[in-house]
Amino acid sequence: MSGHELHPLVKQLLDGDITLADLPAELRAEGEAALRLLAGVDRTDVSMPAVTWRVMAKLERRRRRFLPWLLAPALAIAAALVIWLVPRTPAPASLVTVRFVLVAPDAKQVSLAGTFNHWDLQATPLVRAGATGVWTATLTLPAGQHQYAFVVDGARWVPDPGAPAIDDGFGRRNSVLTL
Amino acid sequence: MRSGSQATDGDIVRAVLAGDRERYAQLVERYRDRYARYATRMLGSVDAAEDAVQDAFVRAYDQLAQCKEPDKFVGWFFLILRNRCFAERRRNRTSASLEAANDVAAVDRADGGAEAAERRRALQLALLELTADQREVFVLKHVEGLSYGEIAERLSTSIPSLKMRMHRAYDKLREQLRDHT
């Protein structure tokens, strides 16, 4: 037996297959020393409460392809929305034309992300009306309920202050439009 | 369908695959802490372990359709987390050693007892010197408290193979901790 290796019976002791009393007397000291080694095992429970929201936020963020929503508060944007339901003649009865308006004087770009465009930040940009800071987009949407938010400068998600909102399940609010 | 609190893993997996993706949070909630300690002892760092557990859940979500037995989600998830821990250990061994000592020190400040603290710290560092295979069987048996039979089932391997790994681990630990026994 090498001096670096524990006796097989001592390994059985560490495995819990035998007790210290089962060891021959000449191995007791080695057995006791080996058990002291195991006394240092750290069995402290570890809790990771943040993992749940981190996982779900990552899945959601990836789905929406937007920057972390933790950074998303509306900053100093004076936002207001006016929605005009503009019945335009050729639209079938099941479609409704909606104008979205956001006042965001400091924004460089604004887009609309929602259930109607699969939360694609690029799909529905708003157009700035002159130097007024008023951004608008007109969409024709199917009747029913839609959830959406404005996205300012590609990163800041701004719920519509003029529309009802619901929790999206991940700590943010989505605006709700029912047509 | 059972209610949310009583739903089986299989119920939830099938609901997520059917499009109710928010139900996945229930699986994360159910198992994140069960494997937090395993990942922490494998990686020697709570921070690294939290990243590993998070990534494993995201990866499991991505591959959920490949979970052939939804009612055995937890065993399938464990193998994903295990792979993630092994990969992380290969990448980042040195920094883990330093963090391991710090993490253990933090625990021991709370527990008190300089001798116990030193013993824990020494063992934690010595564990990082084991191979990943050796370390894993040590963690599962002596930290998680599983029997060889349970470990063999979880890792799809034989008990003699596990004992061989463990007994080599004992020898290495004894060598590493010669001054502490």
Interface residues (C-beta under 8 A of the other chain):
Chain A: H4 E5 L6 P8 K11 L14 D15 A33 A34 R36 L37 L38 A39 G40 V41 D42 R43 T44 D45 V46 S47 M48 A50 V51 T52 R54 V55 M56 K58 L59 G169
Chain B: R21 E22 Y24 A25 V28 E29 R32 D33 A36 R37 T40 R41 V46 A49 E50 V53 Q54 F57 V58 Y61 V104 V107 A116 R119 R120 A122 L123 Q124 K141 H142 V143 G145 Y148 K163 M166 H167 Y170 D171 L173 R174 E175 L177 H180 T181
